[in-house]
Amino acid sequence: MRGLPVVGIIGPGRAGVGLALALARAGYDVRLHGRRKKPVPKPLALTVGPEHQPPAWIPQAGVVILAVRDDAIGPLADALARAGAIHAEHVVLHLSGALGQEALGALVGSRAALGSLHPLQTVSDPERAGDRLKGAWAAVEGMPRAVQAAEQLAQSLGMHAFRIASKAKAIYHAGAVFASNYCVVVEAVAQRLLRHAGLSDADAWRALRPLVEGTLENLSRQAPLEALTGPVARGDRATIRRHLEALTHDDAVLYRALGRAALELAQKQGMDETTAAQVAAELGTDLPPVMRKT
Ligand SMILES: NC(=O)c1ccc[n+]([C@@H]2O[C@H](COP(=O)([O-])OP(=O)(O)OC[C@H]3O[C@@H](n4cnc5c(N)ncnc54)[C@H](OP(=O)(O)O)[C@@H]3O)[C@@H](O)[C@H]2O)c1
């Protein structure tokens, strides 16, 4: 039976250090490289060098992971190609959610297996990455050997790997942005509105937290379609009008856009066309085109 590959990670940021730590704890021999010195948690050790100079450990690595921000993946692949650092036996992966193997296009001539592994999870504290990644889904795409290696890494960390087409990654990642980042943004808007209602910043968030936790708890048991409540789902037009009268122009724009999306869910849940048209008129939007649940 073949042993675990040596995994080399370039980019000691949140994802890079988090993944390196989780893989080291799962028994992998992990190398980590950055362009400047910084402390990294044990048992990791960081090698450092200028951007155009590949890490010295590359020949020993079976899998090389480019854990740099999305815009830096192409230039880093280009620098590795120019240095002739990558060979046919290597698997090279990046971690971007929005890009596919084409981001590593500069390395095609090396005949290495190219692909991507995107953990559908947010990693802000590398120490907690192992726990966070366990049970998370991970989108995998690329050349067959790269997909195989990415699936093996995902499996070792307790992630559920699934395959995705390269050209579907942008829309997939936009979905992830709505699920995580924009969810945070919407909570920040809610906190600001409660502040306008007279609560302190701290109290606004303390007051909202149980509501947010209740919502997430509902969502852990029900799909979004079943979990939606509120004035749009109920067809409470006068309440919607009062909200819009109270909001600033910018907040009303956001309220209308999200309200229209909520109306689409309400229609799928069986709201009749007349009520839906009245709610749309109150929101000042058109009626969303709806595919019924059945
Ligand atoms: N964090 C997450 O939750 C998460 C989840 C899934 C996927 N990802 C993906 O993971 C990738 C990295 O994201 P991140 O959140 O970890 O970003 P990040 O915290 O900004 O880290 C990027 C790291 O790359 C380093 N870097 C940039 N260019 C480099 C180069 N040429 N050579 C060596 N190191 C270089 C940066 O170092 P400097 O300090 O020198 O700039 C920084 O340490 C992205 O593709 C992202 O989409 C992230």
The ligand as a MOL file (V3000), in Angstrom:
LIG
                    3D

  0  0  0     0  0            999 V3000
M  V30 BEGIN CTAB
M  V30 COUNTS 48 52 0 0 0
M  V30 BEGIN ATOM
M  V30 1 N -10.0800 31.4240 4.5980 0
M  V30 2 C -11.1250 30.7120 4.1980 0
M  V30 3 O -12.1290 30.6050 4.8900 0
M  V30 4 C -11.0710 29.9550 2.8940 0
M  V30 5 C -11.9800 28.8920 2.7140 0
M  V30 6 C -11.9400 28.1820 1.5310 0
M  V30 7 C -11.0200 28.5160 0.5550 0
M  V30 8 N -10.1490 29.5560 0.7390 0 CHG=1
M  V30 9 C -9.2030 29.8890 -0.3390 0
M  V30 10 O -7.8880 29.7920 0.1540 0
M  V30 11 C -7.0490 30.7210 -0.5430 0
M  V30 12 C -6.3140 31.5800 0.4810 0
M  V30 13 O -7.2650 32.2910 1.2320 0
M  V30 14 P -6.9440 32.8320 2.7050 0
M  V30 15 O -8.2460 33.1880 3.3020 0
M  V30 16 O -6.0510 31.8830 3.4190 0 CHG=-1
M  V30 17 O -6.1260 34.1590 2.3410 0
M  V30 18 P -5.0940 34.9460 3.2470 0
M  V30 19 O -5.3920 34.7260 4.6990 0
M  V30 20 O -5.0170 36.3250 2.6890 0
M  V30 21 O -3.7020 34.2260 2.9810 0
M  V30 22 C -2.9910 34.2910 1.7730 0
M  V30 23 C -1.5360 34.0230 2.1150 0
M  V30 24 O -0.7990 33.8780 0.9020 0
M  V30 25 C 0.4560 34.5320 1.0580 0
M  V30 26 N 0.9910 34.8020 -0.2810 0
M  V30 27 C 0.4710 35.5980 -1.2490 0
M  V30 28 N 1.2500 35.5370 -2.3570 0
M  V30 29 C 2.2580 34.6560 -2.0810 0
M  V30 30 C 3.3570 34.1590 -2.8170 0
M  V30 31 N 3.5850 34.5460 -4.0740 0
M  V30 32 N 4.1770 33.2680 -2.2170 0
M  V30 33 C 3.9580 32.8680 -0.9450 0
M  V30 34 N 2.9310 33.2910 -0.1840 0
M  V30 35 C 2.1040 34.1820 -0.7490 0
M  V30 36 C 0.1230 35.7520 1.8810 0
M  V30 37 O 1.2770 36.1970 2.5010 0
M  V30 38 P 1.6370 37.7470 2.7640 0
M  V30 39 O 1.3430 37.9230 4.2280 0
M  V30 40 O 3.0740 37.7780 2.4340 0
M  V30 41 O 0.7680 38.5890 1.8730 0
M  V30 42 C -0.8660 35.1510 2.8950 0
M  V30 43 O -0.1630 34.5700 3.9810 0
M  V30 44 C -7.9510 31.5240 -1.4850 0
M  V30 45 O -7.9220 30.9720 -2.7690 0
M  V30 46 C -9.3350 31.3180 -0.8630 0
M  V30 47 O -10.3690 31.4160 -1.8280 0
M  V30 48 C -10.1580 30.2850 1.8920 0
M  V30 END ATOM
M  V30 BEGIN BOND
M  V30 1 1 1 2
M  V30 2 2 2 3
M  V30 3 1 2 4
M  V30 4 1 4 5
M  V30 5 2 4 48
M  V30 6 2 5 6
M  V30 7 1 6 7
M  V30 8 2 7 8
M  V30 9 1 8 9
M  V30 10 1 8 48
M  V30 11 1 9 10
M  V30 12 1 9 46
M  V30 13 1 10 11
M  V30 14 1 11 12
M  V30 15 1 11 44
M  V30 16 1 12 13
M  V30 17 1 13 14
M  V30 18 2 14 15
M  V30 19 1 14 16
M  V30 20 1 14 17
M  V30 21 1 17 18
M  V30 22 2 18 19
M  V30 23 1 18 20
M  V30 24 1 18 21
M  V30 25 1 21 22
M  V30 26 1 22 23
M  V30 27 1 23 24
M  V30 28 1 23 42
M  V30 29 1 24 25
M  V30 30 1 25 26
M  V30 31 1 25 36
M  V30 32 1 26 27
M  V30 33 1 26 35
M  V30 34 2 27 28
M  V30 35 1 28 29
M  V30 36 1 29 30
M  V30 37 2 29 35
M  V30 38 1 30 31
M  V30 39 2 30 32
M  V30 40 1 32 33
M  V30 41 2 33 34
M  V30 42 1 34 35
M  V30 43 1 36 37
M  V30 44 1 36 42
M  V30 45 1 37 38
M  V30 46 2 38 39
M  V30 47 1 38 40
M  V30 48 1 38 41
M  V30 49 1 42 43
M  V30 50 1 44 45
M  V30 51 1 44 46
M  V30 52 1 46 47
M  V30 END BOND
M  V30 END CTAB
M  END
